[in-house]
Structures are given as structure tokens and as C-alpha cells.
Amino acid sequence: MNISKILGTKYANLETAKVFVKPGQVIVTYDEKTFYIVKKDVYNQVLSQLDYCAS
């Protein structure tokens, strides 16, 4: 599985990611330094199992 295709665009901080998040999406992070916007079902089914956290 190619995680980088699932994650898409990365954001350097949470505040910037919040500007672009849409309904049905969630902001996730693995290291609290880089943030990504993904669909909620992608987070629930894949990323949460890989220790990504929703912010």
C-alpha cells in the first residue's frame, strides 16, 4: 500500500490545514509536525490502524 497517495498534500501546521478541510474530511498527523487532510473513512479504515491521529 502506498501511504503517500492516501495522504496527499502535506501541511506544515494544523492551522493551515484547518483552512482547507471540508465536511467529510479529517486532519491527521503521525508526528504532530506534518498534517494531512483525508476522507473520514480512509482514516477510520486505514490510517488509524497505522497510528495516525486525527486532529
Secondary structure, DSSP 8 states (H G I E B T S, - for coil): --HHHHH-SEESSHHHHHHH--TTEEEEESSSS-EEEEEHHHHHHTGGGGT-EE-
